[in-house]
Amino acid sequence: MRKIAESVKNVRFEDLCTLLDNHIKPYCEARGLNYDHRHSTGTHHAFSVGSSTFNLVKPHGTPLLKRPYVESFLEAMENINLYD
């Protein structure tokens, strides 16, 4: 989390989705916390982690996420005590 927080402008969409689905999801499930990743079609992905909900939008022309999306992710991780 610290590496992501230190470079919020250099976080790849695919890397963050992989982190969420492969690491944060099992963490939440093991602790009885809510985790949901909704994506039907298009570029918008909605995540619910614990009591937080945030969106990630797959960027066009670059693999890097915009800063506000990364900050929303970090806030959600703070709410489940994975980042301070």
PENOR-V662062 format. One line per field, one symbol per residue. psi: psi as a letter, one per 40 degrees, with the letter a starting at -180 (. if undefined). A space follows every 50 residues. Layout:
psi = ???
This chain:
psi = dddddegeefhhdddddddddeddddddddefihhhhhhciaehhhhhhb eihiihhhiheiehiidddddddddddddefei.
